[in-house]
């Protein structure tokens, strides 16, 4: 190919869909749903906002991918951005417009949602430079995702101070922060060679795989403790199975990661932590609002199908 597809032609959008990585939509969807479940949002606001939270991960991922074609060219050469099928500038603009649309929907429901939304977008735009520093990537990325429960809670009304005063919101933020940091750190294990060559001094590049897995387990531990505290008061129901499966999968991910010696062997652990993350937070949402269980189960099954059917099995 000699020229990239532009946004006004259909082939751009098929490749843009691949860039969004829809098999990871449930990551942001589950995190946002916890906040929605804890809020007073009605059915219409909850349904529309859940769709917004689902697509938000893909849009945010596309923004950061547009700035990381150097390392992706080595570790993920199948991606349309790397292959030159779409232009980074086009992907960035379309994604930011999409995020603006998501923010507009949320702002119509409650203008105070603009505060965490703007902070999250600013975090996405600045993430790539921080990823190059071992101390910056995991906490920065996790803080962005931890804003989703706050945003979800605000859909039901109130202001950011009200949200932070709510114990459930604080626990949800810690739970999301810790478990997402585990996903970030284990995710680095598949890109060590590429990151080393392109100047990304991630935790495993700087300190080795073993220490990265230990640090990931520490973050996950804090996240799981917060999650347990969050769901303890929930009425017992089928959500317990979903939540427990999330705990088991996160633990399994670290057991698998402990044995990884090559980048290409890291993907089973990463798949496990992704599924664990989504099931854990879908379970939290159902504990807070049991009526969400059918929808959460459907979303969880859909994310599993998409994850199994992802374009390249050794990439996430």
C-alpha positions as CSV (number, residue, x, y, z in Angstrom):
1,X,0.0,0.0,0.0
2,X,1.3,3.4,-0.9
3,X,-1.3,5.7,0.7
4,X,-3.3,5.4,4.0
5,X,-7.1,5.3,4.0
6,X,-8.7,8.5,5.2
7,X,-11.8,8.9,7.4
8,X,-14.1,9.6,4.5
9,X,-13.8,6.1,3.0
10,X,-15.2,2.9,4.4
11,X,-11.8,1.0,4.5
12,X,-10.6,3.5,7.1
13,X,-13.4,2.5,9.5
14,X,-12.8,-1.3,9.2
15,X,-9.2,-0.7,10.1
16,X,-10.1,1.8,12.8
17,X,-12.4,-0.8,14.4
18,X,-9.3,-3.1,14.6
19,X,-7.4,-0.3,16.2
20,X,-10.0,0.2,18.9
21,X,-9.4,-3.4,20.1
22,X,-13.1,-4.2,20.9
23,X,-12.1,-7.3,22.8
24,X,-11.0,-4.9,25.6
25,X,-14.1,-2.8,25.7
26,X,-15.3,-4.6,28.8
27,X,-12.3,-3.3,30.7
28,X,-13.7,0.3,30.8
29,X,-17.3,-1.0,30.7
30,X,-17.0,-2.9,33.9
31,X,-15.1,-0.2,35.7
32,X,-17.6,2.4,34.8
33,X,-20.5,0.1,35.6
34,X,-19.4,-0.1,39.2
35,X,-19.8,3.6,39.6
36,X,-23.2,3.5,37.8
37,X,-24.4,0.7,40.1
38,X,-23.5,2.7,43.2
39,X,-25.3,5.8,41.8
40,X,-28.9,6.8,41.6
41,X,-28.9,6.7,37.8
42,X,-32.2,5.6,36.2
43,X,-32.4,2.9,33.5
44,X,-32.1,5.2,30.5
45,X,-29.1,7.0,31.9
46,X,-27.5,3.8,33.0
47,X,-27.9,2.0,29.7
48,X,-26.6,4.9,27.6
49,X,-23.7,5.5,30.0
50,X,-22.7,1.9,30.0
51,X,-22.4,2.0,26.2
52,X,-20.3,5.1,26.5
53,X,-18.0,3.4,29.1
54,X,-17.6,0.4,26.9
55,X,-16.4,2.3,23.8
56,X,-14.3,4.7,25.9
57,X,-11.5,2.2,26.3
58,X,-11.1,1.7,22.6
59,X,-11.1,5.4,21.9
60,X,-8.5,6.0,24.6
61,X,-6.4,3.1,23.4
62,X,-6.4,4.5,19.9
63,X,-5.2,7.8,21.1
64,X,-2.2,6.3,22.9
65,X,-1.5,3.8,20.0
66,X,-1.2,6.8,17.6
67,X,1.8,7.9,19.6
68,X,3.4,4.4,20.1
69,X,3.9,3.1,16.5
70,X,7.6,2.8,17.3
71,X,7.3,-0.1,19.8
72,X,4.2,-1.5,18.1
73,X,6.1,-1.9,14.8
74,X,8.2,-4.5,16.6
75,X,5.7,-6.2,19.0
76,X,2.4,-5.8,17.1
77,X,3.1,-5.4,13.3
78,X,-0.4,-6.5,12.4
79,X,-2.0,-3.2,13.6
80,X,-3.2,-0.9,10.9
81,X,-1.3,2.1,12.3
82,X,1.9,0.2,12.0
83,X,1.1,-1.1,8.5
84,X,0.5,2.5,7.3
85,X,-3.1,1.7,6.4
86,X,-4.4,4.6,8.6
87,X,-2.6,7.8,9.6
88,X,-1.8,8.5,13.3
89,X,-3.2,12.0,13.0
90,X,-6.5,10.8,11.6
91,X,-6.8,8.1,14.3
92,X,-6.0,10.6,17.0
93,X,-8.5,13.2,15.8
94,X,-11.3,10.7,15.2
95,X,-10.7,9.2,18.7
96,X,-10.6,12.6,20.4
97,X,-13.8,13.5,18.7
98,X,-15.3,10.2,19.8
99,X,-14.2,10.9,23.4
100,X,-15.7,14.4,23.2
101,X,-19.0,12.8,22.1
102,X,-18.9,10.4,25.1
103,X,-18.1,13.3,27.4
104,X,-21.0,15.3,25.9
105,X,-23.5,12.5,26.7
106,X,-22.3,12.3,30.3
107,X,-22.3,16.1,30.7
108,X,-25.9,16.3,29.6
109,X,-26.7,13.9,32.4
110,X,-24.6,15.8,34.9
111,X,-22.2,18.7,34.0
112,X,-19.9,17.7,36.9
113,X,-18.9,14.5,34.9
114,X,-16.8,16.9,32.8
115,X,-14.2,17.1,35.7
116,X,-13.1,13.4,35.7
117,X,-13.7,13.2,31.9
118,X,-11.3,16.0,31.1
119,X,-8.8,14.7,33.6
120,X,-8.9,11.3,31.9
121,X,-8.5,12.6,28.4
122,X,-5.6,14.8,29.5
123,X,-4.1,11.7,31.1
124,X,-4.4,9.8,27.8
125,X,-2.7,12.5,25.8
126,X,0.3,12.6,28.1
127,X,0.5,8.9,28.8
128,X,3.1,7.9,26.2
129,X,5.9,10.1,27.6
130,X,5.3,8.7,31.1
131,X,5.3,5.1,29.8
132,X,9.0,5.6,28.9
133,X,9.7,6.0,32.7
134,X,9.4,2.9,34.8
135,X,7.8,4.9,37.7
136,X,5.2,6.7,35.5
137,X,3.3,4.2,33.3
138,X,1.5,1.9,35.7
139,X,0.2,4.6,38.2
140,X,-0.7,7.1,35.5
141,X,-2.6,4.6,33.4
142,X,-4.3,3.1,36.4
143,X,-5.3,6.5,37.7
144,X,-7.0,7.2,34.4
145,X,-9.1,4.1,34.6
146,X,-9.8,4.7,38.3
147,X,-11.7,7.8,37.3
148,X,-14.3,5.7,35.6
149,X,-16.2,4.7,38.8
150,X,-16.3,8.4,39.9
151,X,-17.7,9.4,36.5
152,X,-20.3,6.6,36.7
153,X,-21.4,7.7,40.1
154,X,-21.8,11.3,39.0
155,X,-24.2,10.2,36.2
156,X,-26.7,9.8,39.1
157,X,-26.1,13.3,40.4
158,X,-23.9,15.2,42.8
159,X,-20.5,16.8,42.4
160,X,-17.0,15.3,42.6
161,X,-16.6,16.0,46.3
162,X,-19.9,14.1,46.9
163,X,-18.5,11.3,44.9
164,X,-15.2,11.1,46.8
165,X,-17.1,11.3,50.1
166,X,-19.0,8.1,49.2
167,X,-17.3,5.1,50.7
168,X,-18.3,2.8,47.8
169,X,-16.8,5.1,45.3
170,X,-13.5,5.3,47.1
171,X,-13.4,1.5,47.4
172,X,-14.3,1.1,43.8
173,X,-11.4,3.5,42.8
174,X,-8.9,1.6,44.8
175,X,-10.1,-1.7,43.5
176,X,-10.0,-0.5,39.9
177,X,-6.6,1.2,40.4
178,X,-4.9,-1.9,41.9
179,X,-6.3,-4.5,39.5
180,X,-5.7,-2.3,36.4
181,X,-2.1,-1.7,37.5
182,X,-1.7,-5.5,37.6
183,X,-3.0,-5.6,34.0
184,X,-0.5,-2.9,32.9
185,X,2.5,-4.5,34.6
186,X,1.7,-8.0,33.3
187,X,1.0,-6.5,29.9
188,X,4.5,-5.1,29.7
189,X,5.8,-8.7,29.8
190,X,4.9,-9.3,26.1
191,X,6.7,-6.2,24.9
192,X,10.0,-6.2,26.7
193,X,12.2,-6.6,23.6
194,X,10.3,-3.9,21.7
195,X,10.3,-1.6,24.6
196,X,14.0,-2.0,25.2
197,X,14.8,-1.3,21.6
198,X,12.6,1.8,21.5
199,X,13.6,3.4,24.8
200,X,10.6,2.5,26.9
201,X,12.1,1.8,30.4
202,X,9.1,-0.1,31.8
203,X,9.3,-1.9,35.1
204,X,10.3,-5.3,33.6
205,X,12.8,-3.7,31.3
206,X,14.4,-1.9,34.3
207,X,14.1,-4.5,37.0
208,X,13.3,-7.8,35.3
209,X,10.3,-10.0,34.8
210,X,10.3,-11.4,38.3
211,X,10.2,-8.1,40.2
212,X,7.5,-6.8,37.8
213,X,5.3,-9.8,38.6
214,X,5.8,-9.3,42.4
215,X,4.9,-5.6,42.1
216,X,1.9,-6.5,40.0
217,X,0.8,-9.0,42.7
218,X,1.1,-6.3,45.4
219,X,-1.1,-3.9,43.4
220,X,-3.6,-6.7,42.7
221,X,-3.6,-7.6,46.4
222,X,-4.6,-4.0,47.4
223,X,-7.2,-4.0,44.7
224,X,-8.7,-7.3,45.7
225,X,-8.9,-6.2,49.4
226,X,-10.8,-3.1,48.4
227,X,-13.0,-5.1,46.2
228,X,-13.8,-7.6,49.0
229,X,-14.6,-4.7,51.3
230,X,-16.9,-3.2,48.7
231,X,-19.0,-6.3,48.1
232,X,-19.2,-7.5,51.7
233,X,-22.5,-5.7,52.3
234,X,-24.0,-6.9,49.0
235,X,-27.0,-9.2,49.1
236,X,-25.9,-12.7,48.3
237,X,-26.7,-13.9,44.7
238,X,-25.3,-15.2,41.5
239,X,-22.9,-12.3,41.3
240,X,-20.7,-14.1,43.9
241,X,-19.8,-16.7,41.2
242,X,-18.8,-14.0,38.8
243,X,-16.8,-12.0,41.4
244,X,-15.1,-15.1,42.7
245,X,-14.1,-16.2,39.2
246,X,-12.5,-12.7,38.8
247,X,-10.4,-13.3,41.9
248,X,-9.3,-16.7,40.8
249,X,-8.4,-15.5,37.3
250,X,-6.3,-12.6,38.7
251,X,-4.5,-15.0,41.0
252,X,-4.0,-17.5,38.1
253,X,-2.6,-14.7,35.9
254,X,0.2,-14.1,38.4
255,X,1.0,-17.8,38.8
256,X,1.3,-18.0,35.0
257,X,3.4,-14.8,34.8
258,X,5.8,-16.1,37.3
259,X,6.9,-18.8,34.8
260,X,7.3,-16.5,31.8
261,X,10.8,-16.3,30.3
262,X,10.0,-15.0,26.8
263,X,7.8,-12.2,25.5
264,X,5.8,-14.5,23.3
265,X,4.9,-16.7,26.3
266,X,3.3,-13.9,28.3
267,X,-0.1,-13.8,26.6
268,X,-1.9,-16.6,28.7
269,X,-1.2,-14.6,31.8
270,X,-2.4,-11.4,30.2
271,X,-5.6,-13.0,29.0
272,X,-6.3,-14.3,32.5
273,X,-5.8,-10.9,34.1
274,X,-8.0,-9.2,31.6
275,X,-10.8,-11.6,32.1
276,X,-10.3,-11.5,35.9
277,X,-10.5,-7.7,35.9
278,X,-13.7,-7.6,34.0
279,X,-15.4,-10.4,35.9
280,X,-14.3,-8.9,39.3
281,X,-15.8,-5.5,38.5
282,X,-18.9,-6.8,36.8
283,X,-19.4,-8.8,40.0
284,X,-18.9,-5.7,42.1
285,X,-21.6,-3.8,40.0
286,X,-24.0,-6.7,40.5
287,X,-23.4,-6.8,44.3
288,X,-24.3,-3.1,44.5
289,X,-27.3,-3.4,42.1
290,X,-28.4,-7.1,41.7
291,X,-30.8,-6.2,38.8
292,X,-27.7,-5.7,36.6
293,X,-26.7,-9.3,36.7
294,X,-28.3,-10.4,33.4
295,X,-26.8,-7.5,31.5
296,X,-23.4,-7.9,33.2
297,X,-23.3,-11.6,32.4
298,X,-24.2,-10.9,28.7
299,X,-21.4,-8.3,28.5
300,X,-18.9,-10.7,30.2
301,X,-19.7,-13.5,27.8
302,X,-19.5,-11.1,24.8
303,X,-16.1,-9.9,25.9
304,X,-14.9,-13.5,26.3
305,X,-16.0,-14.2,22.7
306,X,-14.3,-11.1,21.3
307,X,-11.1,-11.9,23.3
308,X,-10.9,-15.4,22.0
309,X,-11.5,-14.2,18.5
310,X,-8.9,-11.3,18.6
311,X,-6.8,-10.8,15.4
312,X,-3.5,-12.2,16.8
313,X,-3.6,-14.7,19.6
314,X,-0.2,-13.7,21.0
315,X,-1.1,-10.0,21.3
316,X,-3.7,-8.3,23.5
